[in-house]
Amino acid sequence: MKRWVSWLVLLVAVLGVFYGFVSPYKGAFDLDGFGQLPVLQGGRIKPIDTVARNALLFMNGKQNVRIHQEKILPDVWLLRSMVSPNMTDTYPVFRIDHPEVLALIGHKLEDGHAYTFKEILPYVSMIEQQAELARKVESNQRNAYQRALLLTYQRLMTYFQLKNSLQVEGWHSFDRELMSFQSTLYAGKPLMVAHADPNALSAQDKFVLDGLLVFYKKYQHLAQASFFSSIPPQQVGDEWQSMGSGLLGMFKSNVLSPAIISYAEILTAYQDQDSGRFNRSVATYSEYLVKKFPEVMFRMKVETYFNRVAPFYQSLVLYLVVLLLVLVSWLKWPDVLGKTAFRLLLLAFLIHTVGLGLRMYLQGRPPVTNLYSSAVFVGWVAIVIGILLERIHKKGIGTMVSAIIGFLTLIIAHHLSIQGDTLEMMQAVLDSNFWLSTHVVTINMGYGGTFLMGILAHIYIFKSMLSPSFDEAERKSLKSMVFGTACFAIFFSLVGTILGGIWADQSWGRFWGWDPKENGALLIVLWLAIILHARLAGLVKEKGLMIMAVFANIVTAFSWFGVNMLGVGLHSYGFMDQAFFWLMLFCFVELFVMWLGFAPQFFKRK
């Protein structure tokens, strides 16, 4: 019976992965097809599903909205925001955690509570005024209140823009309005050309031109307020346009984009709750896009499934299960649970790898382009090394450290994803040449190796304190793992630092400038070199090696995240001081573990 446990657990995990492909949208409306329609937002073409998910994440930290017992999924929320804003104005989607900002809108801090647009609406002008004052302060000089206020204002503006992306808020029956606009335009354009003198117009002509002016102002507002561009280019060389810009373009040419017609039908059908017409309109427009932009539409489908399956979240859960199985295996059924944990680790790693590969395909870039992707990649590198260590030593330690690092790095990535689109376009300075891509990848491989070394040292310290069965063979095995991982880490850290200097020489005209990020990379190399030298020269023994390896985690964390919190230097592309508390907590915990490394000898002397 025991030998079947491993395969049964693995089967359940695989079924759970495949369940992620099942559409969460039930009902008569083809919301999957609607979510796959492409738009341009944030510098890249993405499906509407991604826009809806990222907007909710940015405003509330979640990808859905709960109203009592109803779970409203992202595409439904977005559609309702555009066709029934009075309804979504009552949805609690705005997360506000700063007590002074809450006091500004007449509320007190409540854990986990989100606020509706209707509750905040009376205070929007006040928030806007305060945000303007906060914006005048340099970003690295703003206090916590100013940052929270600006974040709240940005969330409100995101919601306002989304509501006005395809049709002006409060207007109904877009398709009938479009027909009215076309007839008014055809009647009014000749009058604009023929009668330069307004006094020469008849009452009927003035009525037509006044109606045309109403449409012009309305679509001008739509062009300015739109969150994304929904009209694809008609010809090679054209650019994506927002709905308002596309409609304004009809004043110059009478050509009406198929996208405008399709979106008018889609929104009106959803407003009228006509699922048949909605589905036909989505299907017709999708077929048109597939013929005109086949590669784009394939990428939209892939990204939509990527969003739905959420490979990194699935991997995160599996890494946690693996960690629990390893811990239990040290108490009972070591062979069975140890094999089960390793097989689950391989499955989690496979999902992690597929997710990383899909990100590279969707972005068309190397695996590391921002802090989010660096967290995903650093964990992936550490897990590769951990799996190799497990295959060599077969003691469950490689499995355990892989699970710990995989879980922690994906938790970091999850919190970073709340800031916005994780597949964002790279900054121009980061998208320059081959040397930068190789530098970023290799330096992050060094991060992964260093963190793995530090976690192995944690296991050594805790086992030496708590485990009576921690024998000499296991000590040597852990020492070998730490030493080998340190060699891996210093190689890639050194190569990555040199490659960064080559790129800096080509981009900035100097190989080294003592920039904070450069100093951080150098500190990692120097500390790893000190660790190896101290061990090879006999200056430290096993326990000293482990304590130094734990301190390497602090050095690497400061180089990885701490530099961004300084807000200075040429490498401060991801300024994020809100993580300062967690970085300090991490450093405190590591210092405490280092102290514990001395504890067994201390208590023994006592």
ZIBELWO-V313156 format. One record per run of one state. SS is the DSSP state (a for helix, b for strand, c for the rest). FROM is the first residue (numbers start at 0). LEN is the number of residues. Records with the same first field share a line. If there is no record, write none. Layout:
SS = FROM-LEN + FROM-LEN
This chain:
c = 0-1 + 19-11 + 35-2 + 41-2 + 60-3 + 67-2 + 83-1 + 88-3 + 95-3 + 104-9 + 135-3 + 141-2 + 163-10 + 194-3 + 200-2 + 225-3 + 229-1 + 231-9 + 241-1 + 251-6 + 271-3 + 292-1 + 309-1 + 329-4 + 363-7 + 393-3 + 417-10 + 430-3 + 466-5 + 508-7 + 536-5 + 566-10 + 605-1
a = 1-18 + 30-5 + 47-13 + 73-10 + 84-4 + 98-6 + 116-19 + 138-3 + 143-20 + 173-21 + 197-3 + 202-23 + 242-9 + 257-14 + 274-18 + 293-16 + 310-19 + 333-30 + 370-23 + 396-21 + 427-3 + 433-33 + 471-37 + 515-21 + 541-25 + 576-29
b = 37-4 + 43-4 + 63-4 + 69-4 + 91-4 + 113-3 + 228-1 + 230-1 + 240-1
